[in-house]
Amino acid sequence: MHLFAGFLLLFYTIGGTNNQQKPPGETGDKEGKIAKGKVLYETFACHSCHGKKGEIEGDFSNLNLRYTESELKAYIQNPRLYDNKQMPVYEGVINETDLNDLILYLYHLGEGLSD
């Protein structure tokens, strides 16, 4: 028992898990979530149709002013419901947290295009 207590004391004295770097998007900050959204945008090959900055297919400018987060979620999860036959269906492919980060990144791209 004393050995375990000693381990816990040492663990918390050196900082435990609080000093470990978290991956982008897990820090809770907006910039981290945007960074994770960018990784997801590239991982799911969104850039192959939409361009690196959302400048090719679709209009990403002022996206946050034109579509709510709920509307974008529904569209990304099942674009077939909106008569889009080219875009893949992501329902069941991308989890809720990742989808939120992706949408935050899309909003970020749209802000850059509206300048």
C-alpha positions as CSV (number, residue, x, y, z in Angstrom):
1,M,0.0,0.0,0.0
2,H,2.8,2.5,0.9
3,L,4.5,1.7,-2.5
4,F,1.3,2.6,-4.3
5,A,0.9,5.8,-2.3
6,G,4.5,6.7,-3.0
7,F,3.9,6.2,-6.7
8,L,0.9,8.5,-6.7
9,L,2.8,11.2,-4.8
10,L,5.6,11.0,-7.3
11,F,3.2,10.9,-10.3
12,Y,1.4,14.1,-9.1
13,T,4.6,15.8,-8.0
14,I,6.1,15.6,-11.5
15,G,2.8,16.8,-13.1
16,G,1.1,13.5,-14.0
17,T,-0.8,13.8,-17.3
18,N,-1.2,17.6,-17.0
19,N,2.1,18.3,-18.6
20,Q,1.5,16.1,-21.7
21,Q,0.8,17.8,-25.0
22,K,-2.7,16.9,-26.3
23,P,-3.3,16.4,-30.0
24,P,-4.9,19.3,-32.0
25,G,-8.6,19.6,-31.2
26,E,-8.3,18.0,-27.8
27,T,-7.1,21.1,-26.0
28,G,-10.5,22.7,-26.0
29,D,-9.2,25.8,-27.7
30,K,-10.6,27.1,-31.0
31,E,-7.2,27.1,-32.7
32,G,-6.7,23.5,-31.8
33,K,-10.1,22.5,-33.1
34,I,-9.5,24.4,-36.4
35,A,-6.1,22.6,-36.7
36,K,-7.8,19.2,-36.2
37,G,-10.5,20.2,-38.7
38,K,-7.8,20.9,-41.2
39,V,-6.3,17.5,-40.7
40,L,-9.8,15.9,-41.2
41,Y,-10.4,18.0,-44.3
42,E,-7.2,16.6,-45.8
43,T,-7.7,13.0,-44.4
44,F,-11.2,12.8,-45.9
45,A,-9.8,14.3,-49.2
46,C,-12.2,17.2,-49.2
47,H,-9.5,19.2,-50.9
48,S,-9.6,17.0,-53.9
49,C,-12.9,18.5,-55.0
50,H,-13.2,21.7,-52.9
51,G,-9.5,22.9,-53.2
52,K,-7.0,23.4,-50.4
53,K,-8.9,26.5,-49.2
54,G,-12.4,25.8,-50.3
55,E,-12.0,27.8,-53.5
56,I,-13.0,25.3,-56.1
57,E,-16.2,23.3,-55.8
58,G,-18.9,25.0,-53.7
59,D,-18.8,28.4,-52.2
60,F,-17.2,28.5,-48.8
61,S,-17.2,32.3,-48.5
62,N,-19.1,33.5,-45.4
63,L,-20.2,29.9,-44.8
64,N,-21.0,30.7,-41.2
65,L,-23.4,33.5,-42.2
66,R,-25.3,31.3,-44.7
67,Y,-25.5,27.9,-43.0
68,T,-26.0,26.9,-39.4
69,E,-23.9,24.2,-37.8
70,S,-26.9,21.9,-37.9
71,E,-27.5,22.5,-41.6
72,L,-23.9,21.8,-42.4
73,K,-23.9,18.6,-40.3
74,A,-26.9,17.3,-42.1
75,Y,-25.4,18.1,-45.5
76,I,-22.0,16.5,-44.7
77,Q,-23.6,13.4,-43.2
78,N,-25.9,12.8,-46.1
79,P,-25.5,15.0,-49.2
80,R,-27.9,12.7,-51.2
81,L,-30.8,14.4,-49.3
82,Y,-29.7,17.6,-51.0
83,D,-29.4,16.1,-54.5
84,N,-25.6,16.0,-54.3
85,K,-24.5,12.7,-56.0
86,Q,-20.8,13.4,-56.1
87,M,-20.0,14.1,-52.5
88,P,-19.5,11.0,-50.3
89,V,-21.9,10.2,-47.5
90,Y,-20.1,10.6,-44.1
91,E,-22.9,9.5,-41.8
92,G,-21.5,6.8,-39.6
93,V,-18.0,7.5,-41.0
94,I,-17.1,10.7,-39.0
95,N,-17.9,11.0,-35.3
96,E,-19.7,14.0,-33.8
97,T,-16.6,15.6,-32.3
98,D,-14.6,15.3,-35.5
99,L,-17.6,16.7,-37.5
100,N,-17.8,19.7,-35.2
101,D,-14.1,20.3,-35.7
102,L,-14.4,19.9,-39.5
103,I,-17.3,22.4,-39.6
104,L,-15.3,24.9,-37.5
105,Y,-12.5,24.6,-40.0
106,L,-14.9,25.1,-42.9
107,Y,-16.2,28.3,-41.2
108,H,-12.5,29.3,-40.8
109,L,-11.9,28.8,-44.5
110,G,-15.0,30.8,-45.4
111,E,-13.8,33.7,-43.3
112,G,-10.6,33.8,-45.4
113,L,-12.5,33.8,-48.7
114,S,-14.7,36.6,-47.7
115,D,-11.9,39.2,-47.4
